[in-house]
Amino acid sequence: MSMLNALLMEMIRYDRGDAGRIQHLLKVYGFARLIAESEHLDPNLQFITEAAAIVHDIAVRLCEEKYGDCSGKLQEKEGPALAEEMLGRLGAAPDVKERVSFLVGHHHTYDKIDGPDYQILVEADFLVNLAENGADRDSVLHTYREIFRTDTGRVICREMFGL
């Protein structure tokens, strides 16, 4: 089994009993993979992008239990250590663990995007969240203008929401 498939199965076990959360991570993963491949990321950055998409919301359950709230900032606080531990158990390289945990710890921070892996993770999460939250056209347009930077992400957003 590939490491990404092992990570997917680990997250499915981790989120056992929460079909919505599992479906969310699979949708974000699918969009991140598609965008990253279409934007021709090198294989290492492709892997990091996909791994980060899989574990991006790893802290939701912990935050709900610990704080009674799973806001983006709390997820960014609690998520990196959880992601790093899970990736470590699966044998991920130190540089992969470090970058993925950084992305998990910043995926709700939009003014410090420092690479294509970060940009793609944010775009993939927004594509899913806009749809899951039933965003109106004005919200989608605002997000499209402010967030989307990759050619592929922009096309998907326009097509998905009929912009």
C-alpha positions as CSV (number, residue, x, y, z in Angstrom):
1,M,0.0,0.0,0.0
2,S,1.3,3.4,-0.9
3,M,2.1,5.8,2.0
4,L,-0.8,8.1,0.8
5,N,-3.2,5.3,0.8
6,A,-2.0,4.2,4.3
7,L,-2.5,7.8,5.5
8,L,-6.0,7.9,4.0
9,M,-6.9,4.7,5.8
10,E,-5.3,6.0,9.0
11,M,-7.4,9.2,8.8
12,I,-10.6,7.2,8.1
13,R,-9.9,5.1,11.2
14,Y,-9.1,8.3,13.1
15,D,-12.4,9.9,12.1
16,R,-14.3,6.6,12.6
17,G,-18.1,7.2,13.0
18,D,-18.0,10.6,11.4
19,A,-19.0,10.1,7.8
20,G,-19.2,13.8,7.1
21,R,-15.7,14.5,8.2
22,I,-14.3,11.5,6.3
23,Q,-16.1,12.7,3.1
24,H,-14.8,16.2,3.6
25,L,-11.2,15.0,3.8
26,L,-11.6,12.8,0.7
27,K,-13.1,15.7,-1.2
28,V,-10.3,18.1,-0.2
29,Y,-7.8,15.4,-1.1
30,G,-9.4,14.8,-4.5
31,F,-9.3,18.5,-5.4
32,A,-5.8,19.0,-4.0
33,R,-4.5,16.1,-6.0
34,L,-6.2,17.3,-9.2
35,I,-5.0,20.8,-8.9
36,A,-1.4,19.8,-7.9
37,E,-1.1,17.4,-10.9
38,S,-2.6,19.9,-13.3
39,E,-0.2,22.6,-12.0
40,H,2.7,20.1,-12.6
41,L,4.2,20.1,-9.1
42,D,7.4,18.1,-8.7
43,P,6.8,14.6,-7.2
44,N,7.9,15.6,-3.7
45,L,5.7,18.7,-3.5
46,Q,2.8,16.7,-5.0
47,F,3.2,14.2,-2.2
48,I,3.3,16.9,0.5
49,T,0.3,18.6,-1.0
50,E,-1.7,15.4,-1.0
51,A,-0.6,14.4,2.5
52,A,-1.5,17.8,3.9
53,A,-4.9,17.6,2.3
54,I,-5.5,14.2,3.9
55,V,-4.6,15.4,7.4
56,H,-5.6,19.1,7.2
57,D,-8.5,18.8,9.7
58,I,-6.9,16.2,12.0
59,A,-7.4,18.5,15.0
60,V,-11.2,19.0,14.6
61,R,-12.1,16.1,17.0
62,L,-9.6,17.1,19.6
63,C,-10.6,20.7,19.5
64,E,-14.3,19.8,19.9
65,E,-13.4,17.6,22.9
66,K,-10.9,19.9,24.5
67,Y,-12.4,23.3,23.8
68,G,-16.0,22.6,22.7
69,D,-15.0,24.5,19.5
70,C,-13.1,23.6,16.4
71,S,-12.4,27.1,15.0
72,G,-9.7,27.4,12.4
73,K,-7.2,29.0,14.9
74,L,-7.7,26.2,17.4
75,Q,-7.2,23.6,14.6
76,E,-4.0,25.4,13.6
77,K,-2.8,25.3,17.2
78,E,-3.5,21.6,17.8
79,G,-3.1,20.0,14.4
80,P,0.6,20.1,13.6
81,A,1.6,17.8,16.4
82,L,-1.1,15.3,15.6
83,A,-0.2,15.3,11.9
84,E,3.5,14.9,12.6
85,E,2.9,12.0,15.0
86,M,0.7,10.2,12.4
87,L,3.1,10.8,9.6
88,G,6.0,9.6,11.8
89,R,4.2,6.3,12.6
90,L,3.8,5.7,8.8
91,G,7.5,6.4,8.2
92,A,7.4,9.8,6.5
93,A,10.6,11.6,5.9
94,P,11.5,14.4,8.3
95,D,11.2,17.2,5.7
96,V,7.7,15.8,4.7
97,K,6.5,15.7,8.3
98,E,7.8,19.3,8.9
99,R,6.2,20.8,5.8
100,V,2.9,18.9,6.3
101,S,2.7,19.9,9.9
102,F,3.4,23.6,8.9
103,L,0.6,23.4,6.3
104,V,-1.9,21.9,8.9
105,G,-0.9,24.7,11.3
106,H,-1.6,27.4,8.7
107,H,-4.4,26.2,6.5
108,H,-6.8,28.8,7.9
109,T,-4.3,31.6,7.5
110,Y,-4.6,33.2,4.0
111,D,-2.2,36.1,4.1
112,K,1.1,34.2,4.5
113,I,0.8,31.6,1.7
114,D,4.4,30.8,0.9
115,G,4.3,28.1,-1.8
116,P,2.2,26.2,-4.3
117,D,1.5,23.3,-1.8
118,Y,0.0,25.9,0.6
119,Q,-2.0,27.7,-2.1
120,I,-3.4,24.4,-3.4
121,L,-4.4,23.2,0.0
122,V,-6.3,26.4,0.7
123,E,-8.0,26.4,-2.7
124,A,-9.1,22.7,-2.3
125,D,-10.4,23.3,1.2
126,F,-12.4,26.4,0.0
127,L,-13.9,24.5,-3.0
128,V,-15.3,21.9,-0.6
129,N,-16.3,24.4,2.2
130,L,-18.0,26.7,-0.2
131,A,-20.2,23.9,-1.5
132,E,-20.7,22.2,1.9
133,N,-21.7,25.5,3.5
134,G,-24.1,26.5,0.7
135,A,-22.2,29.8,0.0
136,D,-24.2,32.3,-2.0
137,R,-22.9,33.7,-5.3
138,D,-21.5,36.9,-3.7
139,S,-19.5,34.9,-1.2
140,V,-18.1,32.6,-3.9
141,L,-17.2,35.5,-6.1
142,H,-15.4,37.3,-3.2
143,T,-13.5,34.1,-2.3
144,Y,-12.6,33.5,-6.0
145,R,-11.2,37.0,-6.3
146,E,-9.3,37.0,-3.0
147,I,-8.1,33.4,-2.6
148,F,-7.8,31.5,-5.9
149,R,-4.5,31.9,-7.7
150,T,-3.8,28.7,-9.5
151,D,-5.1,28.4,-13.1
152,T,-6.6,25.0,-12.3
153,G,-8.2,26.1,-9.0
154,R,-9.7,29.1,-10.8
155,V,-11.2,27.0,-13.6
156,I,-12.7,24.5,-11.1
157,C,-14.2,27.2,-9.0
158,R,-15.7,29.0,-12.0
159,E,-17.1,25.7,-13.4
160,M,-18.3,24.4,-10.1
161,F,-20.2,27.5,-9.1
162,G,-21.2,28.7,-12.6
163,L,-19.2,32.0,-12.4
